[in-house]
Amino acid sequence: MIKTGYLFVFILLLGSSLLAKENFSEMSTQELIAIMGYVKPAEVAKFSQELKSRIPSMSSSEKAKYEKNLHKQK
């Protein structure tokens, strides 16, 4: 049940990021981590800058998820 909820939220985030120009500063760190690798090429620099600015304040679990998804960003 919980996995289905996360999948639904992820699909919504992915869909919204593909349809509109994103203001990444309004997204949560978890949302940013979830869309790593799915950001439009024209917005990757802005996305990366916002994500990197949050690294110092990430929890250990967020950092682990971030590091796990780093390969998607390249």
C-alpha positions as CSV (number, residue, x, y, z in Angstrom):
1,M,0.0,0.0,0.0
2,I,2.7,2.5,1.0
3,K,4.8,1.6,-2.1
4,T,1.8,2.3,-4.3
5,G,1.4,5.7,-2.7
6,Y,5.1,6.5,-3.3
7,L,4.8,5.3,-6.9
8,F,1.8,7.5,-7.4
9,V,3.5,10.6,-6.0
10,F,6.6,9.9,-8.1
11,I,4.5,9.6,-11.3
12,L,2.8,12.9,-10.5
13,L,6.1,14.6,-9.9
14,L,7.6,13.2,-13.0
15,G,4.6,14.3,-15.1
16,S,4.6,17.8,-13.7
17,S,8.3,18.1,-14.2
18,L,8.0,17.1,-17.8
19,L,5.1,19.4,-18.6
20,A,6.1,22.6,-17.0
21,K,9.2,24.6,-16.3
22,E,10.1,23.8,-12.7
23,N,10.9,26.0,-9.8
24,F,13.1,23.6,-8.0
25,S,13.4,25.8,-5.0
26,E,9.8,25.1,-4.1
27,M,10.3,21.3,-4.1
28,S,11.2,19.3,-1.1
29,T,14.6,17.5,-1.0
30,Q,12.8,14.2,-1.3
31,E,11.1,15.3,-4.4
32,L,14.3,16.5,-6.0
33,I,16.0,13.2,-5.2
34,A,13.0,11.3,-6.7
35,I,13.2,13.1,-10.1
36,M,17.0,12.8,-10.5
37,G,17.6,11.6,-14.1
38,Y,14.2,12.8,-15.3
39,V,14.8,16.5,-15.5
40,K,14.7,18.2,-18.9
41,P,18.2,18.8,-20.3
42,A,17.6,22.5,-20.5
43,E,16.9,22.6,-16.7
44,V,19.7,20.2,-15.5
45,A,22.1,23.0,-14.5
46,K,19.4,24.8,-12.4
47,F,18.3,21.4,-10.9
48,S,21.8,20.4,-10.0
49,Q,22.6,23.8,-8.4
50,E,19.5,23.5,-6.2
51,L,20.2,19.9,-5.2
52,K,23.8,20.6,-4.4
53,S,22.8,23.6,-2.2
54,R,20.8,21.2,-0.1
55,I,23.5,18.6,0.5
56,P,24.7,20.2,3.8
57,S,21.3,20.0,5.3
58,M,20.3,16.5,4.1
59,S,19.6,13.8,6.6
60,S,21.7,10.6,6.5
61,S,18.8,8.8,4.7
62,E,18.4,11.6,2.2
63,K,22.2,11.6,1.5
64,A,22.1,7.8,1.0
65,K,19.2,8.1,-1.5
66,Y,21.0,11.0,-3.2
67,E,24.2,9.0,-3.6
68,K,22.2,6.0,-4.9
69,N,20.6,8.2,-7.6
70,L,23.7,10.1,-8.6
71,H,24.3,7.7,-11.6
72,K,20.9,8.7,-13.0
73,Q,22.0,12.3,-13.3
74,K,24.8,11.8,-15.8
